[in-house]
Amino acid sequence: MSLAVSSESLLDLAKSRAPADRERLLLAIADLCDTPHAGEAMKAPQIQALLSSIFMSLVVEAERDIRKRLAEQLAGADWAPPALINVLALDDIEIARPVIAQSPLLRDVDLVRLLVEATIEHQIEIARRPKLSQNVVSAILHQAEPAVLTALAGNETAELSPRDMAELVEMSRQIAALRTPLSRHPRLTSDLAERLYVWVGQALRKSLTDRFRLDAPALDKAIAAAVTEVHAGTPRDGQAMVVLARDGEREEMERRLIDKLHAAGQLRPGYLVRALREGRLTLFTTALAMLGRFDADHVRRAIDSDRPELLGLACAAVGIDRSVFPTILQLVRDLNEGRPGGGQEAARRAAGAFAPVTPSVAGAAFRQAAKSL
């Protein structure tokens, strides 16, 4: 395709408001920026500001599979806007994973912030990131989250100092999952192997003995004294380690993501529909509260009530169109065990929230009514 035809096609997509065309435009711009001739030009401050504005504007309302494709495409790009990379890194883990693993634009300060703001799944991906720096390693050790420590122990390219290795070996006393990756780690020393020997099972003891030529009979004498302690820190046989994001942890990460989008001026009503279609009710609640400057607890109580007209008022206040509200109400009910209740009759009443009043009046009415819940 010639540059002229390509430019004309992009212009047509830019003029369209259809979601599918907006998403095609997003990927087309990414393709254009990633061409060999673009080179260093994409890193110029003026171009970076323009790209950041365009990408952030388009990605906020993009569907999940589009964001996933974009994350995969931008994961290794050194020209991508850092703000966009940080937003993608806070997205669902399947979207964030390639960015966390590869992006050269994620600095140590970004990774450390993600360790604080993101879910356990995100933290595990950070711990697996190739050539992890000493600063990030220290932050992981400080948090001492077992699943994240285990991922770090299996990362042979991370900058683990002798002190870091000693700390991990000591932690393996209580965290059994650390023992296997540590026994294979290239930075494990003979002295640390002797300490680790006490906590591991027979197969790993043999592996350590063969690798470091340990005095197995002498070390076996120490095992008896440590048996009780080892058993206290070891999971039952066959018990798999399952890592799930804690509900409160995920909600906090979502709140931070909404804060970032709002601060960048990219949080728009269309984001609410996207959140619901992805099954993320708490993200919808947080975004609606931010857009309307509502008390988040009032929004939660409204969607748990038998008065869908309150949800209608809140949506009208942030600029949701009357025609879109039935879809929003049904999606909320699907995700919230049928609430807000009231059935079809209440749903019809809720349409009255979109009477010819200004958004500010609708917002004031919501705040007043929500106080009585």
VEXPAMI-464511 format. One record per residue (C-alpha): x, y, z; residue in three letters. Coordinates in pm, whole numbers, padded with zeros to 5 digits, always signed. Layout:
N
XYZALA ...
//
This chain:
373
+00000+00000+00000MET +00137+00342-00097SER +00191+00616+00160LEU -00079+00829-00006ALA -00336+00552+00008VAL -00231+00468+00362SER -00269+00830+00470SER -00610+00853+00306GLU -00719+00534+00481SER -00603+00666+00818LEU -00788+00991+00760LEU -01110+00802+00687ASP -01069+00600+01007LEU -00999+00917+01208ALA -01323+01072+01085LYS -01528+00769+01187SER -01674+00740+01538ARG -01752+00370+01502ALA -01571+00168+01776PRO -01437-00085+01523ALA -01287+00193+01309ASP -01133+00360+01614ARG -00966+00034+01708GLU -00841-00018+01351ARG -00699+00334+01365LEU -00520+00253+01690LEU -00347-00051+01545LEU -00278+00123+01213ALA -00097+00410+01388ILE +00106+00160+01588ALA +00203-00018+01265ASP +00298+00311+01101LEU +00516+00420+01394CYS +00688+00082+01406ASP +00814+00093+01047THR +01193+00104+00992PRO +01183+00450+00831HIS +01024+00602+01143ALA +01344+00553+01340GLY +01451+00812+01594GLU +01190+01060+01471ALA +00929+00896+01695MET +01134+00988+02004LYS +01126+01364+01945ALA +00948+01546+02232PRO +00686+01700+02003GLN +00609+01365+01839ILE +00601+01191+02177GLN +00345+01441+02309ALA +00128+01392+02000LEU +00156+01012+02012LEU +00073+01006+02381SER -00240+01212+02323SER -00354+00997+02029ILE -00282+00659+02185PHE -00427+00743+02526MET -00741+00884+02367SER -00797+00571+02159LEU -00689+00301+02403VAL -00922+00407+02686VAL -01230+00277+02505GLU -01065-00005+02309ALA -01186-00360+02361GLU -00977-00605+02558ARG -00846-00804+02261ASP -00735-00483+02090ILE -00548-00370+02400ARG -00385-00712+02419LYS -00269-00691+02057ARG -00142-00338+02114LEU +00050-00445+02426ALA +00214-00729+02233GLU +00305-00490+01952GLN +00447-00220+02179LEU +00618-00448+02430ALA +00962-00411+02274GLY +00919-00064+02122ALA +01152+00206+02248ASP +00948+00485+02084TRP +00614+00417+02257ALA +00480+00689+02492PRO +00586+00597+02849PRO +00245+00702+02987ALA +00075+00450+02760LEU +00319+00174+02858ILE +00252+00240+03227ASN -00125+00225+03172VAL -00094-00104+02982LEU +00126-00242+03259ALA -00161-00183+03504LEU -00420-00349+03280ASP -00540-00710+03316ASP -00243-00943+03354ILE -00285-01100+03008GLU -00251-00752+02860ILE +00019-00634+03098ALA +00240-00945+03079ARG +00435-00873+02755PRO +00483-00509+02852VAL +00615-00595+03199ILE +00842-00863+03057ALA +00995-00667+02768GLN +00935-00295+02761SER +01261-00097+02773PRO +01055+00206+02880LEU +00968+00064+03223LEU +01230+00211+03453ARG +01320+00080+03796ASP +01095+00340+03958VAL +00805+00221+03741ASP +00863-00142+03832LEU +00891-00066+04204VAL +00569+00136+04185ARG +00398-00158+04014LEU +00510-00384+04297LEU +00315-00159+04531VAL +00014-00082+04310GLU -00050-00400+04112ALA -00180-00749+04185THR +00020-01056+04281ILE +00006-01175+03919GLU +00168-00850+03803HIS +00430-00872+04077GLN +00519-01226+03970ILE +00574-01106+03613GLU +00800-00830+03741ILE +01005-01086+03935ALA +01043-01288+03613ARG +01156-00989+03405ARG +01496-01056+03242PRO +01799-00881+03390LYS +01605-00741+03685LEU +01809-00471+03857SER +01935-00471+04216GLN +01690-00194+04311ASN +01388-00396+04204VAL +01526-00714+04361VAL +01560-00530+04692SER +01199-00412+04670ALA +01079-00769+04610ILE +01280-00900+04905LEU +01144-00623+05124HIS +00783-00714+05042GLN +00854-01082+05106ALA +00551-01212+04916GLU +00610-01591+04885PRO +00482-01633+04528ALA +00684-01333+04406VAL +00996-01451+04588LEU +00958-01790+04420THR +00942-01625+04077ALA +01254-01424+04166LEU +01439-01737+04275ALA +01369-01886+03934GLY +01499-01579+03749ASN +01861-01665+03678GLU +01930-01330+03508THR +01822-01111+03800ALA +02096-00914+03976GLU +02103-01114+04300LEU +02391-01026+04528SER +02545-01283+04768PRO +02345-01116+05046ARG +02024-01150+04843ASP +02091-01519+04784MET +02158-01573+05153ALA +01827-01401+05236GLU +01637-01620+04990LEU +01797-01936+05130VAL +01698-01829+05481GLU +01342-01761+05362MET +01328-02112+05214SER +01320-02238+05570ARG +00953-02133+05577GLN +00869-02105+05206ILE +00904-02451+05057ALA +00843-02335+04700ALA +01178-02149+04704LEU +01386-02460+04753ARG +01383-02617+04408THR +01466-02300+04208PRO +01734-02202+04460LEU +01898-02545+04440SER +01944-02490+04066ARG +02039-02123+04078HIS +02381-02043+03925PRO +02459-01800+04209ARG +02412-02059+04482LEU +02743-02112+04663THR +02874-02416+04848SER +02816-02249+05186ASP +02457-02162+05098LEU +02403-02510+04955ALA +02492-02658+05294GLU +02230-02437+05459ARG +01971-02520+05196LEU +02048-02893+05229TYR +01883-02899+05570VAL +01544-02787+05437TRP +01509-02985+05114VAL +01386-03336+05036GLY +01590-03639+04939GLN +01599-03570+04566ALA +01725-03216+04609LEU +01977-03322+04872ARG +02130-03561+04618LYS +02134-03287+04356SER +02311-03047+04592LEU +02559-03313+04701THR +02651-03397+04343ASP +02678-03032+04237ARG +02884-02906+04532PHE +03047-03231+04654ARG +02896-03184+04998LEU +02971-03411+05293ASP +02628-03572+05297ALA +02679-03790+05612PRO +02787-03490+05817ALA +02500-03280+05691LEU +02248-03558+05754ASP +02321-03530+06123LYS +02188-03174+06115ALA +01865-03279+05948ILE +01722-03458+06251ALA +01744-03141+06457ALA +01564-02944+06192ALA +01287-03192+06103VAL +01022-03027+06318THR +01098-02683+06182GLU +01100-02808+05824VAL +00764-02977+05865HIS +00615-02661+06011ALA +00709-02465+05702GLY +00629-02722+05435THR +00294-02755+05256PRO +00115-03091+05270ARG +00226-03339+05003ASP +00053-03273+04674GLY -00075-02934+04779GLN -00028-02699+04486ALA +00046-02334+04532MET -00238-02135+04381VAL -00189-01764+04336VAL -00498-01547+04318LEU -00523-01172+04332ALA -00684-01059+04655ARG -01009-00872+04607ASP -00893-00566+04800GLY -00563-00569+04617GLU -00731-00573+04274ARG -00970-00295+04373GLU -00680-00079+04487GLU -00497-00138+04157MET -00811-00047+03964GLU -00847+00273+04167ARG -00492+00372+04081ARG -00555+00299+03712LEU -00865+00522+03715ILE -00663+00794+03889ASP -00399+00777+03615LYS -00656+00796+03335LEU -00839+01083+03504HIS -00517+01277+03562ALA -00429+01234+03193ALA -00774+01363+03091GLY -00856+01030+02923GLN -01133+00897+03148LEU -01453+00917+02945ARG -01809+00775+02970PRO -01734+00509+02709GLY -01489+00354+02956TYR -01785+00253+03174LEU -01931+00030+02904VAL -01593-00124+02835ARG -01542-00211+03203ALA -01880-00382+03225LEU -01831-00580+02905ARG -01509-00712+03052GLU -01694-00820+03367GLY -01516-00568+03593ARG -01792-00427+03812LEU -01560-00268+04068THR -01373-00090+03788LEU -01709+00041+03658PHE -01804+00162+04007THR -01471+00337+04061THR -01478+00502+03717ALA -01839+00619+03758LEU -01760+00770+04098ALA -01456+00950+03955MET -01639+01080+03645LEU -01932+01211+03848GLY -01730+01317+04152ARG -01958+01095+04356PHE -01890+00919+04683ASP -01784+00569+04576ALA -01984+00418+04860ASP -02297+00595+04730HIS -02243+00441+04385VAL -02197+00093+04536ARG -02516+00130+04742ARG -02708+00251+04438ALA -02620-00053+04230ILE -02707-00281+04523ASP -03047-00119+04575SER -03392-00180+04424ASP -03387+00162+04261ARG -03222+00150+03916PRO -03330+00511+03862GLU -03040+00608+04089LEU -02796+00440+03855LEU -02975+00621+03572GLY -02923+00957+03741LEU -02553+00884+03793ALA -02510+00780+03430CYS -02701+01086+03304ALA -02478+01306+03519ALA -02160+01182+03346VAL -02296+01209+02991GLY -02416+00857+02916ILE -02675+00863+02637ASP -03031+00747+02712ARG -03002+00480+02440SER -02696+00326+02605VAL -02840+00307+02958PHE -03051-00013+02912PRO -02733-00195+02810THR -02547-00061+03113ILE -02831-00158+03348LEU -02847-00511+03211GLN -02470-00557+03229LEU -02465-00434+03590VAL -02749-00669+03681ARG -02572-00961+03514ASP -02259-00894+03720LEU -02436-00806+04046ASN -02682-01091+04100GLU -02974-00907+03945GLY -02920-00579+04128ARG -03026-00302+04109PRO -03359-00482+04139GLY -03714-00382+04057GLY -03750-00573+03732GLY -03866-00428+03403GLN -04104-00176+03561GLU -03819-00022+03762ALA -03604-00022+03449ALA -03871+00182+03269ARG -03883+00426+03559ARG -03507+00459+03543ALA -03538+00598+03191ALA -03696+00904+03351GLY -03353+00998+03481ALA -03272+01101+03124PHE -03546+01362+03110ALA -03442+01698+02960PRO -03230+01811+03253VAL -02865+01909+03262THR -02598+01664+03381PRO -02532+01886+03683SER -02899+01862+03789VAL -02892+01484+03744ALA -02573+01467+03954GLY -02726+01677+04232ALA -03037+01458+04231ALA -02823+01144+04258PHE -02624+01279+04551ARG -02938+01380+04736GLN -03114+01049+04678ALA -02807+00839+04756ALA -02786+00987+05105LYS -03108+00809+05198SER -02984+00462+05102LEU 
//
